[in-house]
Amino acid sequence: MFGKNIGIDLGTANILIFISGHGIVLNEPSVVAIDSETKKPLAVGSEAHEMIGRTPGKVRAIKPLRDGVIADFENTEIMLDHFIKKVNGKNFFSRPKILICCPSDITQVERNAIKEATERTGAKRVFLEEEPKIAAIGAGMDISKPGGNMIIDIGGGTTDIAVLSLGGIVTSAAIKVAGNTFDYDITKYIKDKYKLLIGERTAEEIKMVIGTVYPGYRKEKMTVRGRNLVTGLPHTITITSDEVEEALRESVYIIVHTTKSVLEQTPPELSADIIDKGVVITGGGALMNGFDQLLAKELQVPVFIADSPLTCVAEGTGILLENIHLVDR
């Protein structure tokens, strides 16, 4: 693997690494466990994720990326360095070229922070590309020709919505409403309605197991355990898919309205192409039950889920790495 080019999907929830000639070699949560007394990392990735909500006082499980950008520079660097070493991405004889993805609306300061953190892991050169563009390429969309292509990438920290043509972004929007927001919405709903406190891992499990965003589309129940806020004791409740839909409704419609806004700003010729081709959704949010049906109903255009929504961005970096001259500018 030495000397190979590396593509990184630097996600708020997960980091995926693609190495030229090898495909996706790593997919782990973006979490670092730190000893708060010595400030030293104890675990990174999956091992650190297991510790969330279960650590003693002096151990903190940190998510150094927030809303698609670096919130904790030092721990992002520790995490990137750990993962690149883990996949043998660097050694004493070679330094890889690294292509890394970022949300479409981040500031130059935030771009520089991502670039600097990556360079400090030993990269020869670092290229930054906008996430919706990479996701579209990874989803198999041909964005090189003059024609409208629309993508909605619902990640952990941000949702990127973009219309692309001739290899570039025509209109776009990025909002800080995504998978993590849904987890928070579920936690808040259960706390307000049932006076039960649950952890973020439980909220994520509810979202994945019985969650839906389309009213009446799913009729399932799940037993949920947590701490009763009145008695302070462990307590069990049963929650339904309809309740999860109610909890997520406000956030889901922020994504819907933002998508409509992007379509309103799109030139009419490209809008006509989108009516023909439809909209493609990628990212973990694409797997939310009923999201494609809801968007199709609200936008009045066909909506398709990408073949591998969770890995589209990483696969897109792989395609661009094979054509590194296109970004080597």
Secondary structure, 3 states (H helix, E strand, C coil): CCCCCEEEEECCCEEEEEECCCEEEEEEECCEEEECCCCCEEEECHHHHCCCCCCCCCEEEECCEECCEECCHHHHHHHHHHHHHHCCCCCCCCCCEEEEEECCCCCHHHHHHHHHHHHCCCCCEEEEEEHHHHHHHHCCCCCCCCCCEEEEEECCCCEEEEEEECCEEEEEEEECCCHHHHHHHHHHHHHHHHCEECCHHHHHHHHHHHCCCCCCCCCCEEEEEEEECCCCCEEEEEEEHHHHHHHHHHHHHHHHHHHHHHHHCCCHHHHHHHHHHCEEEECHHHHCCCHHHHHHHHHCCCEEECCCCCCHHHHHHHHHHHCHHHCCC
